[in-house]
Amino acid sequence: MARIRLDHVTKKYGSITALKDVSIDVKDNEFYVIFGPAGAGKTSVLNLIAGISDPEEGDILFDDAYMNYVEPRERDVAMVFENYALYPHKTVYENIASSMRTKKYRQPEEVVDREVKRVAAMMNISELLERKPTQASNGQRQRIALGRALVRNPNVFLMDEPLAHLDAKLRNSMRKELKSMQEAFHTTTIYVTHDYTEAMSLGDRIAVIHEGSICQVGTGNEVYYLPETEFVAKLFGDCEINILKGCVTEEKGRTGIRLPYGEEVYPVPDDVGERLQCAGVKDVDIGFRGWAIDYSREPRKGYVRGKIYTHEPLGNKVELTVSLGDDMIRFIVHVDERFEIDEAIYLHFNMDKGIFFHSETKEYLVRHNEEVMRGGGKNG
Amino acid sequence: MANLKLQNLYKMYDQGNGKKDGVYAVNNLNLEIEDGTFLGILGPSGCGKSTTLRMIAGLEEITKGEIAIGDMVINDIHPKERKIGLAFEDYALYPPLSVYNNIAFCLKANKVDKKEIDQRVRKIAKTMKVEELLDAKVEGLSGGQKQRVNIARALVRNPRILLLDEPLSHLDGKMRQILRGEIKRLHKEIKCTTILVTHDQMEALSLADHIAIMKLGVLQQYGTPDEIYNDPVNIFVADFIGEPPMNLLPVTVQKADGGFCFLLLDGTRIKAPAKFHSILEDGQQYTMGIRPTSIVIADEKDYDAQFTVDVFENLGDERIISIRILEDFLTIVIEDMLVFQKGSRIYVKMKEDLLYLFDRETGERVREQGQRNGG
C-alpha cells in the first residue's frame, strides 16, 4: 500500500492532449474513484500509474518515490480486469496462489498456503478453495479475482470499469459485493467508472474528470449535494437536475428569489441569503433535483401553474415532465396517482432545497444547511 | 372498430434445409387489443416478441393460427395492403435523400397526388418535430432525429396500426428519455393503435397502457402496467419488472406464537402477514417476493423482522440498505435522508399487500384466498 500522487501531469497522444495539468493525491488505503463521461481521460490516469504510458510533463509519486519511467513490473501495481481473467483449469486455491508463484513475487510454499487461507477467509470463499472457478457464482468469482490481487499486498490496486460489462441486475449486486468487502482491502485502490451510482457507493473520494481536467474532488455527498459547478451537478442523479433562472430580490432586509414564472417572491433561508448578499449577485441559477420539487393538482398559494408535457409511470413512482414558461421541469413523484398529458399542475420551489450557482460562471455559490448535506443526512 | 386479434398463433422457423427446427419461437399466443391501445410486448431476447411483431407486419410467415384486424383475417394479405406502419430500431432511411423525400417516398411510389403528399409530409413532420429538418440530408442527423424521421415515415401513410421495434435502444440516455416522452404524446395525439416491442421494462411501463410479457415464445402475463408491477402471476414476471429488482428469497414456513413466520436460509425470521394464515402450514417451502421499496424502517416496538446492515449506500436520489442472506442480498430502498452504519441493527415492517409467495417448483404465484386474480 502507498500514497499515490500525480503532480501537474500532462499526457499527450500525438496532437491530442488526453490529460491537462492533472493533480491527484490518493491517500494510503483510500478507495479513490475516477469518474467521468466516455473520453474524459479516466483510463489515461490509470495507465500512467501502472506505467503503461509516461507523461509529457509532471511527476508520478508512490509515497515519496519518483516513478516516472519506472518499468510497470517494478511498480508493484495490481490490475483487476473486467473479465477477472481467472485460470479455468486451476482450482480456486491455485488461482489465488498463482500471483505468489511467479518468478518475481515467488514466496515459500508455507507462506503461500498461509496467505491463500487468510485471503480466502477474508473474502468468504474458504469452502471453494478446491473447486474450479466455473463452479463458483459470479459474486464468488469476483471475490476470487480480488483475492488473487490482494494476496500480494501491492502498492495500489487499479480497477478499470470492472462492472461495466454486466447487465443491470448483476452490476447492482456486484457493486454491493465490492462495497461489502471494501473494509478488508487495506490497500490503496483506484477505481475508474462512468456510472455515478458506483462512484457514490464505493468511493471514499471521487475525482470528477472531464476533457482531461479534474473538475472536483470530494466525497459522494459533496459531489452530489455540494457540486462545485453546474456541470458536476448534472452528472450525478438519475433524473438530471433542473436548472432555473432566478433573480435575487431584497425587501425589508429579507432576501428572496423571483423566478421567470410569475411575480411570486420565494423567501430564502438566512444562510443562503447572507451568502448571496456577500457575493453581491443579481442573477443566479438554481438547481433543483428530481425529488426536490413540490406539486399540487389544485391551485395553491405560492405554486405556479404549469402543464403536464408527459408522465411516465415506473411502478412505484412517476416521472413527470412539466412545461413551465419556456422551461421543461422534470421530477419524480412517489405516489400512486394518475396523470394526464396537458393537464394543469402547480409547482412550488422550496429554496431550502435549491443549489445556487453563479449565473455566468456556473460555479457553486451556496445551499441551505451545507454541513448537514455534507454528512448525507441524519443517523438512522 | 378495428380491434387486433391474435388467435392461437404459432411460429416455428425453418432450419434452412427445409426442415423445421422443432422449437416454437411463438407458442400459442392469444391476444386481443382494442382500437387505440398502446401495447408493449416485453421480454428478454429470444422471447418471441419481434417474431410476433413481424408476423403482424407480414414480414414473417405464420406457422399456425390467425391474425385479424376487425373481422378481417390478414394472414394472406400482402404486407403492403395491411395498412401497417413500421419503425425499426436501426432506422433504414435512404441516406442520399432529404428528410422530406424519405418521408414522402412511399406516397410517391403509390402515385399519391403531389399536393396531398406535401400536405401530409408537412403535417406529420410537425407532429414529429422535424419540420426544420425537411431539407436536410439524413446522413447528418443525430440518432434521435433519425428515429423521429423514421416514425414520421411510418405514420405518413395513415396506418391502422403502428409497430415500433425497439425504437429507443440505439439512443443515449438523455435522447432516449426525450423521445420516450414524445412517443407518449404522439400516441395521445393520433390515437393510432401502437405496438411497441422492447426488452426494457422501464420503456414498457412508462409508455404502454397494456403490457404482454413473454418468455421463450409463451405469453406470461397480459395486463395494465399496474397489474404487471403490483400483481405478478409468476416469479419470472416479478423478477423481470422493477429496478432495483424484487427481493426473491427461499423461505420455510414456521409456526410462531399464534401465527406463522417465514424462515430465511440464514435463520432470520420474518413475520408472515395475517392474510396468508389460512393457507400456511408448518414446514412448507416457498419463494417470498417483496420489492425493495415495500420494506420500511420501523422501531423495536412494532416490527416484522430485524436485520443487520451489511452495506449502506447513499446514491443521492435514494439510499440502499443491503442485508446479506448467505450468498444473496436483501435490498431495502429508502427515500428519507437517513444514514446507517455497517453492522447496525435495523427493524423493518413489510407492506403486507405487496408481499408475494411463489411456488418453489413451478414459480407460479401462490395466492391467499379471495385475492384478485390478475392477468
Interface residues (C-beta under 8 A of the other chain):
Chain A: S137 G139 Q140 A168 K169 N172 S173 R175 K176 K179 S180 E183 Y196 T197 M200 S201 G220 N221 Y224 Y225 F236 G237 D238 C239 E240 R289 G290 W291 Y309 T310 H311 E312 P313 L314 G315 N316 E319 T321 I332 H334 I341 D342 G375 G376 G377 K378 N379 G380
Chain B: K174 R180 G181 E182 K184 R185 K188 M202 L205 S206 L207 P225 D226 Y229 N230 I241 G242 E243 P244 P245 R291 T293 I297 D310 V311 E313 N314 L315 G316 D317 R319 I320 S322 R324 E327 F329 I334 E335 D336 M337 L338 V339 F340 Q341 K342 S344 I346
